[in-house]
Amino acid sequence: MKFPNPHTLKQIAQLIECDFVGNDNFPVLGMNEIHVVEIGDIVFVDHPKYYDKALNSAATIILINKEVVCPEGKALLISNDPFRDFNKLTDYFKPFNIATSSISDSAIIGANSVVQPNSFIGHNVVIGENCIIHSNVSIYDDAIIGNNVTIHSGTVLGANAFYYKKRPEGFDRLKSCGRVVIEDYVDIGANCTIDRGVTGDTTIKEGSKLDNQIQIGHDTVIGKKCLIASQVGIAGCVVVEDEVTIWGQVGCTSGVTIGKKAVVHAQTGISKSLEGNKTYWGTPAQEARAEMKEMANIKQIPEILQFIKSKK
């Protein structure tokens, strides 16, 4: 997320009441998660395992819970709870904006697009031309919908990321200020849920088709001309490259990549990245042909055992 106007390091430190290392006027342009940070962004880190990754990332301002040597050309915000203070910045720069109507006055709806009754269109939503938004669809604030998009009933675009920190008193939610972006010629079935990015975008690229009852996690990118069948669940920060086919009830863990033109058979469990141009099946996912050969061999075990017994 980029701030509406540039801020200084001192101004940000005052907002979250923390110490800082760096020039008072060091420029701060936005805040983002580590996988999407750019120069001028704040990234937060609160675990020693990830200190080096954050300090060496593209971010030039690191919100951290330990005094460390500041890398050259960067600045530090020293906080006893970076997770809490990242949320404070989200509340300040992207506060929750209460809706007063089913279709916000700030929404932009293109020519020949239809929004059926009982749908909700939030603040700053942009819907392109020739779209059909069926009844009981909820499109939360800031979502971008391209041209020639169809979204069926019960679908929700822009719910919060499933991202929590465990505290002694319970779970603390990392607040979401990102968007959902749906490109041209995308079809989304009934009762799908596509979560907004934490600070960036969850994106469905041009020409992809989603069946009913699909979950897409925060900051995930679905490539062009992908086909995803019913009851697929894809976690956050996944990259599905172009022309991938995913059949029903596939589950995918976070932070992996599914390569271009891969085919994933039904009920597969994806726990690591998959190469493109291959077909997968099973849990954990393996090349389908190898998995089927293994199953065929397993079925021969009783016959082999019987043969061994007959030779005794």
CORSUL-V768344 format. One record per helix or strand of 3 or more residues. SS is the DSSP state (H for helix, E for strand). FROM is the first residue (numbers start at 1). LEN is the number of residues. Records with the same first field share a line. If there is no record, write none. Layout:
# CORSUL-V768344
SS = FROM-LEN ; FROM-LEN
This chain:
# CORSUL-V768344
E = 2-7 ; 19-3 ; 27-5 ; 41-5 ; 61-4 ; 75-4 ; 156-4 ; 164-4 ; 170-4 ; 179-4 ; 193-3 ; 201-4 ; 279-3
H = 9-8 ; 34-3 ; 48-8 ; 82-12 ; 288-12 ; 301-10
